[in-house]
Structures are given as C-alpha cells and as structure tokens.
Amino acid sequence: MDFKELRKEYETAGFDPARLPEEPIGAFRQWFQAASESCPDASFEANAMAVATAGADGNVSCRWVLLKGVTKLGIQFFTNYDSDKGRQIATNPRAAASFHWPWLGRQVRFEGAIEKTDRATSENYFHSRPRGSQIGAMVSRQSAEIGSREELEQLQQELESRFEGQEIPLPENWGGYHIIPARVEFWQGRLNRLHDRIVYVREDQGKWSKKRLAP
Ligand SMILES: Cc1cc2nc3c(=O)[nH]c(=O)nc-3n(C[C@H](O)[C@H](O)[C@H](O)COP(=O)(O)O)c2cc1C
C-alpha cells in the first residue's frame, strides 16, 4: 500500500459563517442534523466521535464513543467510570472530541471540561438500552485485563439468571459524561486544501466569539 498516493479532493461549496448561530451548540445541532439526514449508509454512525483524554502522567488516549445527548452546555456520552478513560478523567477533567462526516467533508471539534452527568440522566439512558446491553455493561470491567472471553460469557449467563424477570440496576460505576466545551471548531473541506475553519471560543461571562482560522 502506498499511503502517499491516498488522496482525495474536498470539492464542497463551503459555508457562510455569518449564517451560523452566535453560539456553537446551535451550530452543532444544525450540522449534526444535516450529517444524520444525509448519511449515505447505515454502517456510518453520524453520532460516533473520537474522544481524547489525558492522565496525570501526561499520556493521551483517544477512542470512539457514541454521542447520546446534546444540552445547551455541551455533549454527552456513556461509559464505565472505572475504565481507563474514567480514571484519566478523574485526575484530569479535560477532554477533546471530534466528529468526522466524510460524506459532507466536515469535521467538528470540541475542547473543554468534562464532568459526570447527574445520576438521573444515567438511570434514564441505562434503562432505555436493550436488556442485553444493560447486562453487558454490568459484565464488563471495562479496560481491565481478563483471562478469556469465556469469563465474560459465563458472567453474562449468571447475571441473566440472577436478574430474570427483574429490572437490571444501574451499576454504580457506569454512567454519563458531559463535555462542556470552551472551544468548538467547524471545518469544511474545500478544493486545494483551502478549507473553511470557523472556531467559537468562550470568552469571559460565557459569551462566545467566532473567528476564522487558516486551514
Ligand atoms: C463506533 C464505536 C462506538 C463506541 N461507543 C462507545 C461508547 O459509547 N461508550 C464506551 O464506553 N465505549 C464505546 N466504544 C468502545 C471504546 O472505543 C473503547 O474501546 C472503550 O470505551 C474503552 O476505552 P478506554 O479503555 O480508553 O476507557 C465504541 C467503539 C466504537 C468503535
């Protein structure tokens, strides 16, 4: 494979920053809706985002998660609080998240603080999931080393019998995170790599400024 020859032109019309709302969450909602409505294939998940966190040692980790909520403050996903990401967030509550919608030639990037969602939000989401996923969340000590797949499957069966006919309780170590951005960038691929980049930066008193960046 000659990686240097992998090349694609982004021939999109760009976008008019003046038509974006004055704050980034409204702009994100508009772009997300466009991405979701134009998604060409069910195998693309418009709500998949790469989330980066860093631990106290300064090492950075990045992984995909699924966006499960948008509030006026930011974006939410759900996970295991004892996972590697959970441990990093506990010591360094900062995160970056990035969406890529290749069928539109668009990227959106969030950077800011991250905090746990309230328990009621986690309860609501957990119980809205299929029962198999609820058991799966309870089975998995996410990011811990395990001996074999059989261990997981055995515990899955035990929990299925234990909770038969009952509601599965939300595990203590499972729930949501809320990324509350201080910076959100909207990127639109254009011809000859002269892309459009508009960044919103939260200034004092919570007001947002909007600037154009060089591609
Ligand atoms: C498309 C996609 C979506 C994912 N969504 C989630 C998610 O919403 N929550 C989650 O905990 N892990 C999700 N994962 C798994 C994570 O990428 C990761 O393996 C896991 O959270 C453990 O990460 P950590 O060890 O850095 O904590 C997803 C993976 C992919 C590829």
The ligand as an ORCA input file, in Angstrom:
! r2SCAN-3c Opt
* xyz 0 1
  C     -18.045      3.304     16.879
  C     -17.700      2.988     18.303
  C     -18.537      3.434     19.323
  C     -18.232      3.189     20.664
  N     -19.048      3.701     21.626
  C     -18.707      3.560     22.931
  C     -19.472      4.219     23.942
  O     -20.444      4.955     23.675
  N     -19.086      4.038     25.231
  C     -17.999      3.273     25.571
  O     -17.717      3.126     26.754
  N     -17.240      2.670     24.632
  C     -17.567      2.798     23.311
  N     -16.793      2.214     22.348
  C     -15.589      1.455     22.767
  C     -14.447      2.477     23.046
  O     -13.880      2.912     21.826
  C     -13.352      1.915     23.966
  O     -12.875      0.676     23.466
  C     -13.822      1.688     25.407
  O     -14.679      2.727     25.850
  C     -12.632      1.573     26.365
  O     -11.862      2.754     26.287
  P     -10.779      3.143     27.415
  O     -10.009      1.888     27.732
  O      -9.948      4.202     26.790
  O     -11.552      3.641     28.610
  C     -17.078      2.428     20.992
  C     -16.248      1.965     19.973
  C     -16.558      2.250     18.646
  C     -15.627      1.768     17.557
*
